[in-house]
């Protein structure tokens, strides 16, 4: 666990802080060997140190948290599971901890 990510999460307001903690735990539990570091101001996760934002990111925003996903290798149908207009990454929005469906998130994480 990256100490800079700890600081990022600690600085967030509620409910974003709790959402970030929960999403981080889901990612790290699902992929124990994944790399974690701050990149472009947000926690990023990838398979190598050279590509830490290659798979996922967590971004705390004003009234929600985005959990971002790489689109690399996903079909058009799979890409439609996510929001946003990014060409390489899209996201899901989470507004409360109660909204987190761990099974659904794990299945989305495993798509990428």
N, C-alpha and C positions, 0 to 999 in steps of 0.2 A: 504494500500500500504506500503510495506516494505521499510524502508529508505536505507537499504543495496542494495536493487535492484535498487533504484534510483541512487545510487552511481555507481553501475556496468554499468548501461546504460549511465550515464553522461560521463564516462571514454572512451566510445567507439568512434571510428572514424566514419565519414560518409562514406557510407550510413548505416553501421551497427547500428549506434545510432538510426536513424529514423526508421529503420526496427524493432528494439527491442521495441521502444516506441509503434509503431502501433500494434505489436503482443501482447504486454502486455495489451494494451487497449482492444483489441478484447477478450482476455481471461477473463479479469476482468469484462467486460460488459456482456459477455455471461454467466459467472458464478459469480455473485456478492458475494457469500459466500465462494468462493474457498480460500484456504490458499496460501500464497505467502511467500517464504523465499529463501535465498541463501543457496545452498547445493552443495557440490563438486565444488564450484567456479562459479556456474551459477544460474540464477533465476529458481526456481522450483515451481510447482503448484500441489496441491493435495487436497483431501477432508478433511484431518485431520492434525493437527499439528505434530502428530507422523509419518505421511507418506506424507510429503510435496512434494516429487518428485514422488508421486504415479501416476500422470496422465500426466503431461507435463513439458517441460523445454525449455528455450530459451538460445541458446549458440551463441555468436558472435565470428566468426572465421575470418581468414585473409581477405577473399574476399566475404563472405556471412554469413548468419545467419541460424542456424539449429533450427527448431521448432520440438522438440521431443515429441513423443507420447508413452504411455504405450501400450503394445500389449495384456495385460491381458483381456481375454474375447473376443478377436477379432477372427473372422474366418480367415482361410488361405487367402481367397479372399480379405478380408478387409486389412490384413497385407501387401498385395501386393501394396496397395496405397502409401506405405512409402518406403524410401530408407534405406540402411544400413544393417549391418549383425548382429545387436544386437539380443539377445535371449529374452530380456524383454522390450526393447524400440527401436524404429526406428524413423526416422525423415523425414521432407521435407526440402529442401534447398531453401532459398530465397536470391536473389542477388540484388534486388532493391525494393524500396517502391512501384513503379509502378507495380511490379509483384504480389503484394499481392491481391489475390482474396478473399475478406472478406467472401462472401457466402460459398465458397469452404472450407476455413479454419474453419468456424463455423461448417459446416457439418462434417468435420474430427474431430474437438474437441468433438462433440456430439456422435461420434462413441465410444469413450473411456469411 
